Amino acid sequence: MIVIFTEERSMSVTIKALMQSCFSGLTQGVDWLVIDFNGKSDLERNFPDRMRKWTYGDPSFIIIRDADGGDCIRIKNQIAGLAADTGKAGFKVRIVCQELESWFIGDGEAVRRAFPRCRFSNRQSPYRAPDRIGNPSQELGTLTGDYSKVQRAGLIAPHLAPSRNASPSFRTFFKTLSGMLNTP
């Protein structure tokens, strides 16, 4: 089993949609589980205790958090230290650069399927490098006209295709997830 800790509900919605579309043969609650927290502070304060007290089976964990303009390496090391202190060996830390919406902007086709009136391409600057956009949530809101993070995630995430996503942090997360699930 893979247990994925996320910092917010929109990330949880996204990962659940990815699991259902890309790993449909796996069962939520048996093969994988997503647990969301109420922001970065809540995640960092509470995931170590959840990991430490986990007694069902021998799961692997993924802890995922937005960089939000912070130093990705420092954030990753800090979270990895918290996870290591739990005594659980099977974990990976993944940082979204900069925000979850970078993953959506990284797949223009998914955005267009969710919002047919939205027209942009990953061939246009700055969308070729979605992880470098300073405020991707605001940018995606401007592109789609929808500023509700959870609603947007629910509409776009089912259309995400790992093979066409231009976000390096998305590709790294998906490669990690696939590897931990032992899928190609």
Order of alpha helices (4+ residues) and beta strands (2+ residues): beta-alpha-beta-alpha-beta-alpha-beta-alpha-alpha-alpha-alpha-alpha
